[in-house]
Amino acid sequence: MTTQQPTPGSTDPREQIAVGVLMTNGRLAPRAFRDRAEAEAWAQPDEQVVEWNLVCECDR
């Protein structure tokens, strides 16, 4: 049996973080952001920038 080695430059799925904006109505903004800086620039002063892990998008 062979053991697979990680591909150089591959991304650890536990480090795949999504960034979004929680709007004042309690919903996430209906768009994607490249990074936290872009989300912060887009968000209104009363909105919150949030991050979550893409591997576990569970609600429990």
C-alpha positions in Angstrom: 0.0 0.0 0.0 1.3 3.4 -0.9 1.1 6.5 1.2 0.1 9.7 -0.5 2.2 12.7 0.3 0.7 16.2 0.4 1.1 18.1 -2.8 3.5 21.1 -2.4 1.5 24.2 -2.2 -1.8 22.4 -1.4 -4.1 24.1 1.1 -5.1 22.5 4.4 -8.9 22.4 4.3 -9.0 23.3 8.0 -7.4 26.6 7.0 -10.0 27.5 4.3 -11.7 30.5 5.9 -14.6 32.3 4.3 -15.3 36.0 5.0 -18.6 37.6 4.9 -20.6 40.6 6.2 -23.4 40.2 8.7 -25.9 42.9 7.7 -28.1 44.7 10.2 -31.1 42.5 9.2 -29.2 39.4 10.5 -28.4 38.0 7.1 -25.1 37.5 5.4 -24.4 39.8 2.5 -25.3 38.0 -0.8 -21.8 38.2 -2.3 -18.3 36.7 -1.8 -15.2 38.5 -0.6 -11.6 37.7 -1.4 -10.4 38.6 2.0 -11.2 40.4 5.3 -9.9 43.7 4.0 -12.3 43.7 1.1 -15.3 42.8 3.4 -14.3 45.5 5.8 -14.2 48.1 3.0 -17.6 47.0 1.7 -19.4 46.8 5.1 -21.4 49.7 6.5 -20.4 51.0 9.9 -23.2 49.1 11.7 -22.5 45.8 10.0 -20.1 43.1 11.2 -17.4 41.3 9.3 -17.5 37.6 10.1 -15.3 34.6 9.3 -16.1 30.9 9.2 -14.4 27.6 8.3 -15.6 26.1 5.0 -15.0 22.5 6.2 -17.6 22.8 9.0 -20.4 25.1 8.0 -22.7 23.3 10.5 -25.2 25.1 12.6 -24.8 23.0 15.7 
